[in-house]
């Protein structure tokens, strides 16, 4: 490049290699950003490609509604039967149970930390609850399988069984026989696992309810509880639903802890105390012994699970989006 | 503030019907409020129990099998006492290191793209799908790596590492992005004003300022990867030996050993699983707490 007079535009530009620095930098950053999309695209593409033959063989409808799962042993063709309903049912029932248990606690914790706790305690308490999210899922599984399940959940199941089973209709959920590893055990441990993520979001959204509204309510003579119930919870409701869905998404996809606690029977039962199996749990439990055709069927379960979790997650994000993307590490 | 002209005698404060008297309805409301306070406090206390219980159970059950040999010997057959998790520890350190090398630089670069260059629809889409990716079940990631790579190249260290890297990537991107966004634009403009280019600005101004926050995110991602099991079950598979090969040979991890140890019936194996859980949890909690500490110090 020839020397130009200093008045000319671009005279300050560096010549030589440095000129390309920014362009180069931009391209690197750009491709790094794209890599996220590429990985996700590849994930969907590869697994769907593998799952399609299974859906074709079994029929899409039958795959999701039949509860007949008989693993085949062929390397080249399909010989088994692949109806995944038992696992879908297990996933849904454990996750819903987890949410039902966790949400009231999450709300209680949020209200306690934001409105009742002494200022000095609020931060440490919130932090302690979030620390629960750091405990690896296999540790939850081990703890639930060898200690918490047999010593604490089992007596609760027995109690519920003896008190609630005779009630018509609802009683079906609490019928015996009781399995130590069951939907219920998995659901309770799942509830503990998703508590931090739901709490992180509900805490954030309850803290963001406008303070003037709160003060106005107090000014009109409302009690603490009335303020919480009628102002804070009402204002934070969409966010709480979003946080709940986020927790539900996490529960649906949780693998190892559920695989260890849900029973692993390949069948399903209406009773919460039945030892069934979940989608992710079944994949983890049987993958190592699966023949090639069954692996494809497991991938098909994975695709189904992926679709369900993405729908739930996207719905959750849509609700929480307005409120702010980050609410602590637990939500990551 | 009553400025009425007609003088009125205020009702006597004592006796039935006086101002001080609180009617039954109000008393009920106050009582309900008080009860709610107790219930919420109880909820808070109950919610703290599981964490303390896990820490206590894992520590008290795990300390028995924990000794020097736990870190220097491999896992013997489950019914035999002694031995350790050397194979798992090597595998976890190996795979998490490679995964970090893959995911952390890539994730930070992606975050730089989102904050420094990303203003259009593409950035919005990437941001959205990063969020979607944080919610992808880990077993699905494992299935993907299996379907795409393992079937051709066999189970191994690098497969496990790739799986872990995919789990870490969205965490790194999201946390780094938040931290980069916190750097005030004034700093960037000042840097531009001094004649720095975009990449110089990022390298010398933005990254150093966001450094502690980015470190926090990276540490949390490492903690998540170290505790990951499902992905490794489908990509590393597990091994009874110490494996140093990068690929072709199935690799072990602490989490896989805990998983197997918990499911088998013999007590010595279970004890080692508790010890493994103690080591893993200690490492992960330490990392998480340190990460928090760094970010809280940096924010000050």
Interface residues (C-beta under 8 A of the other chain):
Chain A: X12 X18 X21 X22 X24 X25 X26 X28 X29 X30 X32 X33 X34 X35 X36 X37 X39 X40 X42 X43 X46 X47 X49 X50 X104 X105 X108 X109 X111 X112 X113 X116 X117 X125 X127 X128 X129 X131 X132 X134 X135 X136 X137 X138 X139 X140 X141 X142 X143 X145 X146 X147 X148 X192 X195 X199 X223 X224 X225 X226 X228 X229 X246 X249 X250 X252 X253 X254 X255 X256 X259 X260 X280 X283 X284 X287 X288 X295 X298 X299 X302 X305 X306 X309 X310 X312 X313 X314 X317 X325 X326 X329 X332
Chain B: X29 X30 X32 X33 X35 X36 X37 X39 X40 X41 X42 X43 X44 X46 X47 X48 X50 X51 X53 X54 X57 X58 X61 X106 X107 X109 X110 X112 X113 X114 X116 X117 X118 X122 X123 X125 X126 X128 X129 X130 X131 X132 X133 X134 X135 X136 X137 X138 X139 X140 X141 X143 X144 X146 X147 X148 X166 X169 X170 X171 X173 X174 X175 X178 X195 X197 X198 X199 X200 X202 X220 X223 X224 X226 X227 X228 X229 X230 X233 X234 X237 X255 X258 X259 X261 X262 X263 X270 X273 X274 X277 X280 X281 X284 X285 X288 X289 X291 X292
